[in-house]
Amino acid sequence: MKPFLTWSKEASTRFPNLLVCTGVIERARVERRTREIEILKQSITAKMRQNHKVELLKDNSTVRAYRDLYWSLDIDPTKTRPSGEALLRRVLHGNDIPNISNVVDAYNLASLETIIPLSGFDRDLVSPPLEIRLSNEKDEFKGIGMDKLVKLSEKILLVADKKQILCIYPYRDADATKITEKTKNVMIIGYGAPSISKDQLIDAVKKALTYIERIAGGKKETVNVFQSSQ
């Protein structure tokens, strides 16, 4: 049986031993806002404000790992923040995380809590197997919030399926496969970085699935980790 996710040879060579983690939850109920997600937000944001100070984030080992990854991807992490760090900074500055839907907010809370970048996709709109690869001259992409397709530069790290690009690794998700109120089955991807352990990734994805199950129902499926070759 073909693996659910593979790495292109070029991506593996450039980023050896990089890990990603996937998990699925079936039959979730996506809603705009619920009392349960608001209670969970209050609990987690209060804990993060108690445990972190914004001026010390640059010294946090997880923050540092993703900043280093961004530099290796030619992305300035002081201008385009890794999503986990961006959520944490937002909360430490006294703001709430964005209100999108109970499911999206739930996995964003897991990303906030672990500082691990996570993506969520409508599983029924994804066409496996997935591949992590580098972009080429033919690739175009429309991310969430973008007005139109844009032509990508070459050698950008991507997550793609058989039909389309799902994400620019690890920070911009495609509009076509985003979670909406029509979504029933959700796929979560946790993005690794050098020095981020397998256990950290698994914990982040499991936490996201647990929060979704608590807030939106559904049934969690197997969590898997995929590693680029040495």
Backbone hydrogen bonds, N-H to C=O, Kabsch-Sander energy under -0.5 kcal/mol:
donor,donor_aa,acceptor,acceptor_aa,energy
6,T,130,L,-2.1
8,S,132,I,-2.7
12,S,8,S,-2.5
13,T,9,K,-2.3
14,R,10,E,-1.9
15,F,11,A,-2.5
17,N,229,S,-0.7
18,L,15,F,-1.1
20,V,226,F,-2.2
21,C,190,G,-2.3
22,T,224,N,-2.9
23,G,188,I,-1.9
25,I,186,V,-2.5
26,E,219,K,-2.6
28,A,184,K,-2.9
29,R,216,A,-2.1
30,V,28,A,-0.7
30,V,183,T,-0.6
38,E,34,T,-1.6
39,I,35,R,-2.1
40,L,36,E,-2.1
41,K,37,I,-2.4
42,Q,38,E,-2.1
43,S,39,I,-2.0
44,I,40,L,-2.5
45,T,41,K,-2.7
46,A,42,Q,-1.8
47,K,43,S,-1.7
48,M,44,I,-2.4
49,R,45,T,-2.2
50,Q,46,A,-1.5
51,N,47,K,-1.8
52,H,48,M,-1.5
56,L,53,K,-1.8
57,L,54,V,-1.1
59,D,56,L,-1.6
60,N,57,L,-1.9
64,R,60,N,-2.7
65,A,61,S,-2.0
66,Y,62,T,-1.9
67,R,63,V,-2.1
68,D,64,R,-2.4
69,L,65,A,-1.9
70,Y,66,Y,-2.5
71,W,67,R,-2.3
72,S,68,D,-1.9
73,L,69,L,-1.2
73,L,70,Y,-0.6
74,D,71,W,-1.5
75,I,70,Y,-2.9
79,K,76,D,-1.7
80,T,76,D,-2.9
81,R,79,K,-0.6
86,A,82,P,-2.9
87,L,83,S,-2.4
88,L,84,G,-2.0
89,R,85,E,-3.0
90,R,86,A,-2.2
91,V,87,L,-2.1
92,L,88,L,-2.7
93,H,89,R,-1.6
94,G,91,V,-1.9
95,N,90,R,-2.1
100,I,98,P,-0.8
102,N,31,E,-2.9
105,D,101,S,-3.0
106,A,102,N,-1.6
107,Y,103,V,-2.0
108,N,104,V,-2.1
109,L,105,D,-2.0
110,A,106,A,-1.5
111,S,107,Y,-2.0
112,L,108,N,-2.8
113,E,109,L,-2.5
114,T,110,A,-2.0
115,I,111,S,-2.4
119,S,189,I,-2.3
121,F,187,M,-2.6
122,D,177,T,-2.7
123,R,121,F,-0.9
123,R,185,N,-2.5
124,D,185,N,-0.6
125,L,122,D,-1.9
126,V,123,R,-1.2
130,L,4,F,-3.3
131,E,160,A,-3.0
132,I,6,T,-2.5
133,R,131,E,-0.6
133,R,158,L,-1.6
135,S,156,I,-2.3
139,D,136,N,-1.4
141,F,150,V,-2.3
144,I,173,D,-2.3
146,M,143,G,-2.3
150,V,141,F,-2.3
152,L,139,D,-2.2
155,K,135,S,-2.1
156,I,153,S,-0.6
158,L,133,R,-3.4
159,V,167,C,-2.5
160,A,131,E,-2.7
161,D,164,Q,-2.8
162,K,127,S,-2.5
166,L,159,V,-2.8
167,C,159,V,-1.8
168,I,172,R,-2.8
169,Y,157,L,-1.7
169,Y,167,C,-0.8
171,Y,168,I,-2.5
172,R,168,I,-1.8
174,A,166,L,-2.7
175,D,142,K,-2.4
178,K,175,D,-1.3
183,T,180,T,-1.6
186,V,25,I,-2.8
187,M,121,F,-2.5
188,I,23,G,-3.2
189,I,119,S,-2.2
190,G,21,C,-3.2
191,Y,117,P,-2.1
192,G,19,L,-1.6
196,I,193,A,-2.4
197,S,195,S,-0.6
201,L,197,S,-1.8
202,I,198,K,-2.6
203,D,199,D,-2.5
204,A,200,Q,-2.1
205,V,201,L,-2.4
206,K,202,I,-2.9
207,K,203,D,-2.3
208,A,204,A,-2.1
209,L,205,V,-2.4
210,T,206,K,-2.6
211,Y,207,K,-2.5
212,I,208,A,-2.4
213,E,209,L,-2.7
214,R,210,T,-2.3
215,I,211,Y,-2.4
216,A,212,I,-3.8
217,G,213,E,-1.4
219,K,26,E,-2.3
221,E,24,V,-3.2
224,N,22,T,-2.5
226,F,20,V,-2.9
228,S,18,L,-2.6
